[in-house]
Amino acid sequence: MSMLTRWGRALDPEAVLPEYPRPQLVRDSYLNLNGHWDYAITGGITGGEEPGTYDGRIVVPFSPEAPLSGVGRRLLPGQTLWYRRAVTLPDGFGDGGRVLLHFGAVDQTCRVLVNGVETGSHVGGYLPFSCDVTDALRDGENVLTVAVRDDTDTGHHARGKQKLERGGIWYSPQSGIWQTVWAERVPDPHVERLTLTPHLADSCVEVTVHAAAGEARVEILAAGSVVARATVPAGRPVRVPIPDVRPWTPEDPFLYDVTVELGADRVTSYVGMRSYGIGPDADGVPRLLLNGRPYFHAGVLDQGYWPDGLYTPPSDEAMIHDIATMKRLGFTMLRKHIKIEPMRWYHHCDRLGMLVWQDLVNGGGRYHPLLVTAPAIVPFHLPDRLFRRPGRERFRAELRETVEHLRNVVSLAVWVPFNEGWGQFDAAGVAAELAAFDPTRTVDHASGWHDQGAGDLRSLHVYFRRFRVPRRRDRRVLVLSEYGGYGLRVDGHTFNDRAFGYRRYDTPDRLGAAFARLHADQIAPAVPRGLSATVYTQLSDVEDELNGLLTYDREVMKLPEDLVRAVNRRLTLNRNP
């Protein structure tokens, strides 16, 4: 029997994730295409013929492997997953301009056809793409078809923690459409993209309106009142001064609204005035800085998996629940682990006030246990020159696409290109490339082990030994980017009979005592000595892993809330503005 969350139980298949999927660039033309589609799974290659008959119906955007899809089948390497649905555009929707068809994410490679005409294709299971389908549309009913292949961990493409042979820290694979599908009508020319870069020290926002041509009229508003106006030529960055700047912090997540008009096109967005960096505290110790001042990142590892939706949150409320619950517990940061979330998730972090560390998604073929597992027991570092992985150029391309995709996220403070050697290569070079592409954020170049001495952070994972502040001096900021992982089984709220955790406890009282002791004896004393961020493992149980603060269905908090708040208060006391 599938484990369902409260949001999964309440799901209406005719109104699946209906909210506007891109809060960072909103226009009033919007047609949600989630819901029931036809599906089929066939052998052969993606370029093969569409099947004559389909196998049944699937609830998009849930993968066929996810219970909420209503399918319960796995797409295997070499097979093709087909989607089909009929769409009749609302009256006036396609009049004038162009019609764009958007996919939030499709895992892993796909082709898109409208009325039998191929309108686009995409490689990469974690990033959005769109197709201009205007010329393929006809009056009345239109037929959308999507053909998908997914090699999961048998290829070198980005796959995250998916594994065909799931177990332990590797999770059930999922495939196909897993974020919202939607259409919009845009005039020509139109705003293709916005880049909003806050410059807090200079009290201004640098605005770039990406469009084919024209000049845009930009207004910036605070609490509904216009505080700045500017004319911005397409493709040219313009700095717009902001009077009496109100900085964004987790404690005061104030956001300025932004409106942009380009010809007949009008879009809205938002920006937060904040800065990230590293620098010395009053004692000369390297620290993470928020708005120019030391700020402690008390974080929790967030895998973004759901028992009923896998990668896909069952609702907007479910996303909000995870973020708001961790904030209520006193955490100031979520490390988004090996996954790129729907844009609404980042929007909720922006507006609720939750810092984000963003992992890039790993790929690169199979991993040798000596490289990715043994260092957890006996720490060692291998130099960059010893790492060999296929798909390097694909990884670098998706790195640039990921940064561009998430560049306007106010709460995103740290990039993490590699974790525990998973697909790692040239970590120092990648860190330098990432820092050059986005100089407004800090970089944790190799989280866990195989440190190359690069990036802004000295990033440690400690599970099976006592945490101690390293003796060796380092110009970088010291962070404990994974630790804890204390496990507790809560009967009636587990995925299966297996139990993975770094330490296991049999009662909530023993778990709570161990959690308090760990922080009192090892973590809190390290903060005055330079520890500047912590990432506790983890937000929720995930499949075999029973080391979450919450159960996998998000129904049970395993530790008393006041205990977790007290621990986080001690970590952040006198360290945050």
Secondary structure, DSSP 8 states (H G I E B T S, - for coil): -----HHHHT--TTSSS-S-S-TTSB-S--EE--EEEEEEEESS-TTS---SS--EEEEETS-TTSGGGT------TT-EEEEEEEEE--TTTTSSSEEEEEES-EESEEEEEETTEEEEEEE-SSS-EEEE-GGG--SSEEEEEEEEE--GGGSSS--TTB-SS-BTTBB----EE-S-EEEEEE-SS---EEEEEEEGGGTEEEEEEE-SS-EEEEEEEETTEEEEEEEEETT--EEEE-SS-----SSS---EEEEEEETTEEEEEEE----EEEEE-TTS-EEEEETTEE--EEEEEE---BTTTBTS-S-HHHHHHHHHHHHHTT--EEEE-S----HHHHHHHHHHT-EEEEE----SS---HHHHTGGGTS-----GGG---S-HHHHHHHHHHHHHHHTT-TTEEEEE--BTTTT---HHHHHHHHHHH-TTSEE--SBBS---S-SSEEEEEESSS-----SS--SSEEEEEEEE-EEE--TTS-SSS--B-SEEESSHHHHHHHHHHHIIIIIGGGTTTTEEEEEEE-SB-BTTB---SB-TTS--BSS-HHHHHHHHHHHHTTT--
